[in-house]
Amino acid sequence: MTSDARGSRFEALGAYMPPTVRSTGELLASVTAMPDVDLERITGVAERRVYDPRPEAGEDSFGLALKAARDALGHSRYDPADLDVVVSASITRFKDGDDFYFEPSFAGMLAKELGARRAVHFDVSNACAGMMTGVHLLDRMIRSGAVRTGLVVSGEQATRVAETAAREIADSYDPQFASLSVGDSAAAVVLDRAVDDADRIHYIDLMTCAEYAHLCLGMPSDRTEGIALYTDNRQMHKQDRLRMWPAFHRDQLAKLGRTFADEEFDYIVQHQVGTRFVEYANRTGEAEFGTPMPHSLSVVEEFGNTATTSHFLALQRHLKAGTARRGARYLLVPAASGLVTGALSATITHLGV
Amino acid sequence: MAIVITAAAVVAPPRASAARAVQLAGEASLACLAEARLSPDAVGVLINVGVYREHNTFEPAVGALVQKEAGINLDYLAHPVPGAAFSFDLMNGACGVLNAVQVAESMLVAGGAERVLVTAADVHPGGRGAPDAEHPDDDYPYADLGAALLLERSATADGFGPVRTGGSDDPSATAGYLPTAGMRADGRNRITVRRDPGFATQLLDLAADTALGYVRDEGLDLRRTLVIGSRPTSDFGLRLAGRLGLPEDRVLTPDPPGAGAGLPHTAAPILGYLRAITGGLPEDVDQLLFVAVGAGPSAACVSYRPQERWTR
């Protein structure tokens, strides 16, 4: 955990959601071997957005990311040429339609497209904690004085794994079952130096417990043509896995002589896996910290699990709708394959959305 | 204060075996820790910069799998350690190691991390080196190779200089991707590395420009510098030496160890560094200049002044 001196802040936040809506009922109708379960009741996901495959729609991962980056920059005081750093965090790196990229970096291609000519650029890949990881690195680079401002962006064609699952899934115990709850999206956030306490990232600390790195694996399918995600849901969401966040967060706070209650968070944003997961994670936090959890912000009912973008999408939607208060203190808790957990604490007042 | 290299290692797969990036990077990590006489708990952050990996795995971070292989922060509940390691993948083609040094510097200065372990491993996704490989992929140019670099703060002024990056407005003349349309059920074994005519010149131009800009801006004496380069083509070191006006032996682009085919990719800077250590620095050289260049096109440079002198 680091001190606030020379800290960073969220300066602008953007998103792009594909307009095409697919309900959970419509998705289940496409599942070849229809599992005998009420998917909407289990996950709480009523619908999700899906990409438009036509090239002119520009809704491959790269196109989605570009639209979100432009949205964020539209709310920012900075021009693309002002950016010192561009980080891309997409898990699904589809560009030119169906090509899944390993190099060049998406970040470099996005920086070029945006006109961020002098920006240092690189991709981070850290499963659903990707954007949080990008923010973590950018925060450290700003704190160290190496840079002044940067952009973290992610565009996800997550429903590509749902398409594969719909073809291949056998029953609700199938390792691809979790793939049915994902949705497509893009989000982008601009960070710069904090100038006062009204807008400040107080801390962001992340940890990987690697014993469980194999519980969720993404790769091309060896049965049909498509990419797939294989998740051991029972192990992944065991209570001991969920206890990692409070244990780590409590220890980090203890180094500063503080407790969770001292933090006086107004809002908490959990990773948007499903409504039950969010409730379970909050109950675990309440039990472990021995204090009620702050108001929990969610978008999973409407957008599903959007992977890397979920926390930033939840923030953007609630700030924009006025359902989250400005001048408040927010806690963002990642939960990702790896396993990655941690905590981001920020006061948000003037953030452009 | 500066960031220094505490240990470095390169691991090539045993002959004719299907290499795994996770295993190569894991072994290189353990070799680094053994050299530095440190336990896995000493690592605060693990950054994996490899590009090509077994099965084209895209989740979790390969870094998390390497972290498991190296036994670093396996379960915080069972064994809470103060350093509670964090890992992730940083990908920027052949520039990955240098970008990782750039990020590591901020994490070591402002993040409270004591040590950062950088791993760089590339393998053909389908195991080109496997004796039973159905379709040996002769178009894939890179060697199966893993490497690791352990970084930490030092009270001395010696160590890494600032990392500078360079780019070009031109479209990248090289790229690596999986064309998923038409891959059928074989996507775990395929990869396309596209190299347009003129890609080597594009990379050479950018590498030379970025390196000469670095030398000028940082006031380096190129005559007292040993350059460690990427190796996008076999003769790249020779051609880069020509562009920089240096004798051929002042640009190191070593062959990978082992009997396998292919050029070093993300591991090239670590491979070159190890060659510089084992070969010893010439009398009239007192610093290294890492020059990385690859898809983007994207380039990065950083100087390194060793704390102790390796003599020939």
Interface residues (C-beta under 8 A of the other chain):
Chain A: M1 T2 R6 I91 T92 R93 F94 K95 G97 D98 D99 F100 Y101 F102 E103 P104 S105 A107 G108 M109 A111 K112 R117 V120 H121 F122 D123 V124 S125 N126 A127 A129 T133 L137 R140 M141 R143 S144 A146 L206 M207 T208 C209 A210 E211 Y212 A213 H214 C216 L217 G218 M219 P220 S221 D222 R223 T224 E225 G226 I227 L229 D240 R243 M244 A247 F248 D251 A336 S337 G338 L339 V340 G342
Chain B: L46 V51 Y52 H55 N56 T57 F58 E59 P60 A61 V62 G63 A64 L65 Q67 K68 I72 N73 L74 D75 Y76 L77 P80 A84 A85 F86 S87 F88 D89 L90 M91 N92 G93 C95 G96 N99 Q102 V103 E105 S106 M107 V109 A110 G111 G112 T165 G167 D169 S172 T174 A175 G176 Y177 L178 P179 T180 A181 G182 M183 R184 A185 D186 G187 R188 I191 G294 A295 G296 P297 S298
